[in-house]
Amino acid sequence: MSQHPQYLWWNGKQMRWEDATVHVTALGWSTVGAIFEGIRAYWNPDHQELYIFRLDEHMERFERSMKLMRLPVTYSMDELKRAIVDLLRANDSREDTYIRPLAYRGGSGQRRFSETGGTSEILINTHPMPTHLLSGRGYSACVSSWTRISDNVMPPRVKNISNYRNGQLVGMEAELNGYDTALILNTQGKVAEGGGACVMLVRDGKLITPDVTQSILESITRDALIVLARQELGLEVVERAVDRTELYIADEVFMCGTAAEITPLTSVDRYTIGNGEIGPITRKLEELLDDCFHGRSGARPNWRTPVGVAAAVAD
């Protein structure tokens, strides 16, 4: 079985995986300001269709990330969306799939690291990533000793690759200390997010989450869950600063994001959350999100872009 798809997309061309190479000297400064987008597509075997989740919103964030990192916009977002759909069709992707558009400054190996202008190069690649929703697993978390980057350090609201060193340190600390994952506080000592996912908690029937001024990524999955909680479950959703100790006395806590989907936390800093099991609101949100991802029961069709894999084969 192949360890990678047959094709990827690079600088306007769909090409074979093995043909997409760069010289080693191109590495270095190009990665410092690089930005990316994490997008998921979900396979529905009953429909024989692959659905991309909230493609428009992801590419809007991709464009904002390029703007904040002063990367010239070389291709329109419509061109890139079309490239993503065409790539999934060419690879005959018939399983849950992760899609990563990546933009970086071209020719950085020959330039000073802080130069502006020039051109942007864009890579889009894919790989299988099965869903873990509804697995029934709860995770242990700690509050990290590291601090979340602030808006006056680097813009945390977008997906700049350099931001993720912050999250790597958080994750490494958690693993070495025997936890599954970690949460991180911002410079004000309030809860920001996880190492690579946002956080939500349930307390007294309300869904509470740090607002977008708390040094968090402007998460598309977080936004989807706010909509589902309000419109499908009738919950009051509160976006505000969250204290660390609120996590310990919450009824439910979970992390969310494209890769994380919904990751239930059953303990934080060895404090048992609720009764130590995945809570009812978390479970219901998992079910709703899973239906949206896979296009079951016609849930939120405007959130899905059908790829047309079966049609591509017929062509």
CORNORZI-V893647 format. One record per residue. N is the residue number from 1. SS is DSSP state (hx for helix, st for strand, lp for the rest). PHI is phi in whole degrees, -180 to 180 (* if undefined). D_CENTER is the distance of its C-alpha to the mean C-alpha in Angstrom with 2 decimals. Layout:
n=N ss=SS phi=PHI d_center=D_CENTER
n=N ss=SS phi=PHI d_center=D_CENTER
This chain:
n=1 ss=lp phi=* d_center=27.12
n=2 ss=lp phi=-66 d_center=25.25
n=3 ss=lp phi=-88 d_center=22.52
n=4 ss=lp phi=-153 d_center=20.74
n=5 ss=lp phi=-66 d_center=20.82
n=6 ss=lp phi=-74 d_center=23.94
n=7 ss=st phi=-127 d_center=22.51
n=8 ss=st phi=-137 d_center=19.98
n=9 ss=st phi=-121 d_center=20.17
n=10 ss=st phi=-146 d_center=21.29
n=11 ss=lp phi=52 d_center=22.95
n=12 ss=lp phi=90 d_center=24.09
n=13 ss=st phi=-132 d_center=25.14
n=14 ss=st phi=-85 d_center=24.02
n=15 ss=st phi=-144 d_center=25.50
n=16 ss=st phi=-66 d_center=25.99
n=17 ss=hx phi=-51 d_center=23.66
n=18 ss=hx phi=-71 d_center=26.61
n=19 ss=hx phi=-89 d_center=27.76
n=20 ss=lp phi=-91 d_center=24.75
n=21 ss=lp phi=-128 d_center=26.04
n=22 ss=lp phi=-129 d_center=26.39
n=23 ss=lp phi=-75 d_center=29.00
n=24 ss=hx phi=-59 d_center=28.16
n=25 ss=hx phi=-71 d_center=29.37
n=26 ss=hx phi=-76 d_center=26.51
n=27 ss=lp phi=-78 d_center=24.21
n=28 ss=lp phi=118 d_center=24.15
n=29 ss=hx phi=-61 d_center=23.82
n=30 ss=hx phi=-60 d_center=21.74
n=31 ss=hx phi=-84 d_center=18.77
n=32 ss=hx phi=-63 d_center=19.22
n=33 ss=lp phi=-98 d_center=18.22
n=34 ss=lp phi=-66 d_center=15.84
n=35 ss=st phi=-126 d_center=12.60
n=36 ss=st phi=-149 d_center=9.87
n=37 ss=st phi=-133 d_center=7.25
n=38 ss=st phi=-102 d_center=4.84
n=39 ss=st phi=-128 d_center=6.62
n=40 ss=st phi=-116 d_center=8.36
n=41 ss=st phi=-123 d_center=12.11
n=42 ss=st phi=-124 d_center=14.36
n=43 ss=st phi=-90 d_center=18.02
n=44 ss=st phi=-111 d_center=20.72
n=45 ss=lp phi=-66 d_center=23.92
n=46 ss=lp phi=-69 d_center=26.17
n=47 ss=lp phi=-87 d_center=25.24
n=48 ss=lp phi=52 d_center=24.91
n=49 ss=st phi=-141 d_center=21.95
n=50 ss=st phi=-105 d_center=18.36
n=51 ss=st phi=-115 d_center=16.17
n=52 ss=st phi=-87 d_center=13.14
n=53 ss=st phi=-88 d_center=11.10
n=54 ss=lp phi=51 d_center=11.44
n=55 ss=hx phi=-60 d_center=12.05
n=56 ss=hx phi=-59 d_center=14.13
n=57 ss=hx phi=-65 d_center=11.79
n=58 ss=hx phi=-63 d_center=9.15
n=59 ss=hx phi=-75 d_center=12.26
n=60 ss=hx phi=-64 d_center=13.71
n=61 ss=hx phi=-68 d_center=11.06
n=62 ss=hx phi=-57 d_center=11.62
n=63 ss=hx phi=-66 d_center=15.27
n=64 ss=hx phi=-65 d_center=15.09
n=65 ss=hx phi=-63 d_center=13.51
n=66 ss=hx phi=-62 d_center=16.41
n=67 ss=hx phi=-61 d_center=18.84
n=68 ss=hx phi=-67 d_center=18.12
n=69 ss=lp phi=-91 d_center=18.43
n=70 ss=lp phi=56 d_center=21.55
n=71 ss=lp phi=-93 d_center=20.64
n=72 ss=lp phi=-61 d_center=22.93
n=73 ss=lp phi=-83 d_center=21.46
n=74 ss=lp phi=-83 d_center=23.15
n=75 ss=lp phi=-123 d_center=21.99
n=76 ss=lp phi=-71 d_center=21.46
n=77 ss=hx phi=-66 d_center=18.21
n=78 ss=hx phi=-64 d_center=20.35
n=79 ss=hx phi=-63 d_center=21.36
n=80 ss=hx phi=-70 d_center=17.89
n=81 ss=hx phi=-63 d_center=16.95
n=82 ss=hx phi=-64 d_center=20.25
n=83 ss=hx phi=-63 d_center=19.61
n=84 ss=hx phi=-65 d_center=16.44
n=85 ss=hx phi=-61 d_center=18.54
n=86 ss=hx phi=-62 d_center=21.51
n=87 ss=hx phi=-66 d_center=19.77
n=88 ss=hx phi=-64 d_center=18.61
n=89 ss=hx phi=-66 d_center=22.17
n=90 ss=hx phi=-63 d_center=23.79
n=91 ss=lp phi=-84 d_center=22.06
n=92 ss=lp phi=49 d_center=23.08
n=93 ss=lp phi=-72 d_center=19.75
n=94 ss=lp phi=-127 d_center=20.75
n=95 ss=lp phi=-159 d_center=18.14
n=96 ss=lp phi=-56 d_center=14.55
n=97 ss=st phi=-137 d_center=12.83
n=98 ss=st phi=-99 d_center=9.79
n=99 ss=st phi=-122 d_center=10.28
n=100 ss=st phi=-128 d_center=9.93
n=101 ss=st phi=-77 d_center=12.00
n=102 ss=st phi=-133 d_center=13.30
n=103 ss=st phi=-120 d_center=15.96
n=104 ss=st phi=-148 d_center=18.58
n=105 ss=st phi=-79 d_center=22.14
n=106 ss=lp phi=-74 d_center=24.76
n=107 ss=lp phi=67 d_center=27.86
n=108 ss=hx phi=-69 d_center=26.56
n=109 ss=hx phi=-63 d_center=28.75
n=110 ss=hx phi=-109 d_center=31.79
n=111 ss=lp phi=-123 d_center=30.68
n=112 ss=lp phi=-69 d_center=30.55
n=113 ss=lp phi=-66 d_center=27.13
n=114 ss=lp phi=-104 d_center=27.23
n=115 ss=lp phi=-66 d_center=28.63
n=116 ss=lp phi=-107 d_center=27.28
n=117 ss=lp phi=79 d_center=27.96
n=118 ss=lp phi=76 d_center=28.13
n=119 ss=lp phi=-126 d_center=25.75
n=120 ss=st phi=-104 d_center=22.10
n=121 ss=st phi=-109 d_center=21.29
n=122 ss=st phi=-131 d_center=18.36
n=123 ss=st phi=-118 d_center=17.22
n=124 ss=st phi=-127 d_center=15.29
n=125 ss=st phi=-134 d_center=15.11
n=126 ss=st phi=-135 d_center=14.06
n=127 ss=st phi=-158 d_center=14.54
n=128 ss=st phi=-64 d_center=14.93
n=129 ss=lp phi=-150 d_center=12.46
n=130 ss=lp phi=-64 d_center=14.33
n=131 ss=lp phi=-67 d_center=13.11
n=132 ss=lp phi=-116 d_center=14.19
n=133 ss=lp phi=-60 d_center=14.62
n=134 ss=lp phi=64 d_center=18.25
n=135 ss=lp phi=-75 d_center=19.03
n=136 ss=lp phi=83 d_center=20.93
n=137 ss=lp phi=-90 d_center=19.82
n=138 ss=lp phi=-105 d_center=19.67
n=139 ss=st phi=-120 d_center=18.43
n=140 ss=st phi=-96 d_center=20.28
n=141 ss=st phi=-136 d_center=18.92
n=142 ss=st phi=-124 d_center=20.73
n=143 ss=st phi=-93 d_center=20.58
n=144 ss=st phi=-69 d_center=20.30
n=145 ss=st phi=-79 d_center=23.20
n=146 ss=st phi=-78 d_center=20.98
n=147 ss=st phi=-113 d_center=20.22
n=148 ss=lp phi=-67 d_center=17.08
n=149 ss=lp phi=-58 d_center=17.61
n=150 ss=lp phi=-104 d_center=19.13
n=151 ss=lp phi=-65 d_center=19.16
n=152 ss=lp phi=-91 d_center=22.49
n=153 ss=lp phi=-104 d_center=21.25
n=154 ss=lp phi=-148 d_center=18.14
n=155 ss=lp phi=-70 d_center=15.99
n=156 ss=lp phi=-74 d_center=13.17
n=157 ss=lp phi=-77 d_center=11.92
n=158 ss=lp phi=-120 d_center=10.58
n=159 ss=lp phi=-101 d_center=8.80
n=160 ss=st phi=-82 d_center=12.14
n=161 ss=hx phi=-59 d_center=12.39
n=162 ss=hx phi=-60 d_center=15.22
n=163 ss=hx phi=-58 d_center=13.27
n=164 ss=hx phi=-78 d_center=11.77
n=165 ss=hx phi=-66 d_center=15.38
n=166 ss=hx phi=-55 d_center=15.52
n=167 ss=hx phi=-68 d_center=12.88
n=168 ss=hx phi=-61 d_center=14.71
n=169 ss=hx phi=-61 d_center=17.93
n=170 ss=hx phi=-62 d_center=16.78
n=171 ss=hx phi=-65 d_center=15.71
n=172 ss=hx phi=-63 d_center=18.96
n=173 ss=hx phi=-61 d_center=21.04
n=174 ss=hx phi=-61 d_center=19.83
n=175 ss=hx phi=-62 d_center=20.61
n=176 ss=hx phi=-65 d_center=23.95
n=177 ss=lp phi=-96 d_center=24.89
n=178 ss=lp phi=88 d_center=24.33
n=179 ss=lp phi=-106 d_center=21.23
n=180 ss=lp phi=-75 d_center=18.22
n=181 ss=st phi=-157 d_center=15.75
n=182 ss=st phi=-147 d_center=16.25
n=183 ss=st phi=-113 d_center=15.87
n=184 ss=st phi=-132 d_center=16.84
n=185 ss=st phi=-93 d_center=19.27
n=186 ss=lp phi=-87 d_center=19.58
n=187 ss=lp phi=-68 d_center=22.86
n=188 ss=lp phi=-89 d_center=24.49
n=189 ss=lp phi=79 d_center=24.01
n=190 ss=lp phi=-98 d_center=21.76
n=191 ss=st phi=-66 d_center=18.62
n=192 ss=st phi=-100 d_center=15.54
n=193 ss=st phi=-163 d_center=12.52
n=194 ss=st phi=-91 d_center=11.76
n=195 ss=lp phi=-66 d_center=11.38
n=196 ss=lp phi=-158 d_center=7.60
n=197 ss=lp phi=-160 d_center=7.07
n=198 ss=st phi=-82 d_center=9.30
n=199 ss=st phi=-129 d_center=12.65
n=200 ss=st phi=-136 d_center=15.12
n=201 ss=st phi=-137 d_center=18.72
n=202 ss=st phi=-113 d_center=21.59
n=203 ss=st phi=-145 d_center=25.01
n=204 ss=lp phi=54 d_center=28.17
n=205 ss=lp phi=80 d_center=26.46
n=206 ss=st phi=-106 d_center=24.11
n=207 ss=st phi=-95 d_center=20.32
n=208 ss=st phi=-120 d_center=19.66
n=209 ss=st phi=-150 d_center=16.61
n=210 ss=lp phi=-57 d_center=16.71
n=211 ss=lp phi=-77 d_center=17.06
n=212 ss=lp phi=-75 d_center=15.33
n=213 ss=lp phi=-98 d_center=18.24
n=214 ss=lp phi=-99 d_center=17.57
n=215 ss=lp phi=66 d_center=15.63
n=216 ss=lp phi=-109 d_center=12.15
n=217 ss=lp phi=-69 d_center=9.10
n=218 ss=lp phi=-77 d_center=9.79
n=219 ss=lp phi=-76 d_center=6.97
n=220 ss=hx phi=-77 d_center=7.51
n=221 ss=hx phi=-67 d_center=7.38
n=222 ss=hx phi=-57 d_center=9.63
n=223 ss=hx phi=-61 d_center=11.75
n=224 ss=hx phi=-62 d_center=12.22
n=225 ss=hx phi=-69 d_center=13.40
n=226 ss=hx phi=-62 d_center=15.70
n=227 ss=hx phi=-62 d_center=17.20
n=228 ss=hx phi=-64 d_center=17.77
n=229 ss=hx phi=-63 d_center=19.23
n=230 ss=hx phi=-74 d_center=21.56
n=231 ss=hx phi=-88 d_center=22.61
n=232 ss=lp phi=-98 d_center=22.69
n=233 ss=lp phi=-104 d_center=23.56
n=234 ss=lp phi=67 d_center=25.44
n=235 ss=lp phi=-84 d_center=23.96
n=236 ss=lp phi=-80 d_center=24.36
n=237 ss=st phi=-111 d_center=21.05
n=238 ss=st phi=-117 d_center=21.62
n=239 ss=st phi=-106 d_center=19.41
n=240 ss=lp phi=-163 d_center=21.21
n=241 ss=lp phi=-64 d_center=21.62
n=242 ss=lp phi=-123 d_center=21.52
n=243 ss=lp phi=-78 d_center=23.97
n=244 ss=hx phi=-57 d_center=23.36
n=245 ss=hx phi=-71 d_center=26.15
n=246 ss=hx phi=-63 d_center=24.75
n=247 ss=hx phi=-63 d_center=22.30
n=248 ss=hx phi=-67 d_center=25.39
n=249 ss=lp phi=-106 d_center=27.21
n=250 ss=lp phi=-70 d_center=24.44
n=251 ss=lp phi=-79 d_center=25.03
n=252 ss=st phi=-148 d_center=21.45
n=253 ss=st phi=-141 d_center=18.28
n=254 ss=st phi=-148 d_center=14.79
n=255 ss=st phi=-103 d_center=11.29
n=256 ss=st phi=-149 d_center=8.37
n=257 ss=st phi=171 d_center=4.64
n=258 ss=lp phi=-61 d_center=3.32
n=259 ss=lp phi=-76 d_center=5.21
n=260 ss=lp phi=-72 d_center=7.26
n=261 ss=st phi=51 d_center=8.14
n=262 ss=st phi=-121 d_center=11.15
n=263 ss=st phi=-116 d_center=12.58
n=264 ss=st phi=-70 d_center=16.11
n=265 ss=st phi=-105 d_center=17.92
n=266 ss=st phi=-106 d_center=21.65
n=267 ss=st phi=-154 d_center=22.80
n=268 ss=st phi=-134 d_center=22.07
n=269 ss=lp phi=54 d_center=24.53
n=270 ss=lp phi=70 d_center=26.68
n=271 ss=st phi=-86 d_center=27.05
n=272 ss=st phi=-71 d_center=26.74
n=273 ss=lp phi=-88 d_center=24.57
n=274 ss=lp phi=57 d_center=26.74
n=275 ss=lp phi=-98 d_center=28.66
n=276 ss=lp phi=86 d_center=26.29
n=277 ss=lp phi=-120 d_center=24.88
n=278 ss=lp phi=-66 d_center=21.90
n=279 ss=lp phi=-79 d_center=22.97
n=280 ss=hx phi=-65 d_center=23.93
n=281 ss=hx phi=-71 d_center=21.54
n=282 ss=hx phi=-59 d_center=18.52
n=283 ss=hx phi=-63 d_center=20.03
n=284 ss=hx phi=-66 d_center=20.70
n=285 ss=hx phi=-65 d_center=17.20
n=286 ss=hx phi=-59 d_center=16.05
n=287 ss=hx phi=-63 d_center=18.79
n=288 ss=hx phi=-64 d_center=18.04
n=289 ss=hx phi=-67 d_center=14.37
n=290 ss=hx phi=-62 d_center=15.59
n=291 ss=hx phi=-63 d_center=18.28
n=292 ss=hx phi=-64 d_center=16.08
n=293 ss=hx phi=-59 d_center=13.92
n=294 ss=hx phi=-97 d_center=17.22
n=295 ss=lp phi=74 d_center=19.45
n=296 ss=hx phi=-85 d_center=21.90
n=297 ss=hx phi=57 d_center=24.62
n=298 ss=hx phi=67 d_center=23.57
n=299 ss=lp phi=-67 d_center=20.81
n=300 ss=lp phi=47 d_center=19.22
n=301 ss=hx phi=-60 d_center=20.10
n=302 ss=hx phi=-70 d_center=18.96
n=303 ss=hx phi=-90 d_center=15.28
n=304 ss=st phi=-123 d_center=15.89
n=305 ss=st phi=-112 d_center=17.14
n=306 ss=st phi=-71 d_center=19.56
n=307 ss=lp phi=-84 d_center=19.83
n=308 ss=lp phi=79 d_center=23.48
n=309 ss=hx phi=-62 d_center=23.56
n=310 ss=hx phi=-62 d_center=26.94
n=311 ss=hx phi=-65 d_center=28.38
n=312 ss=hx phi=-64 d_center=27.48
n=313 ss=hx phi=-66 d_center=29.47
n=314 ss=hx phi=-63 d_center=32.29
n=315 ss=lp phi=-63 d_center=32.45
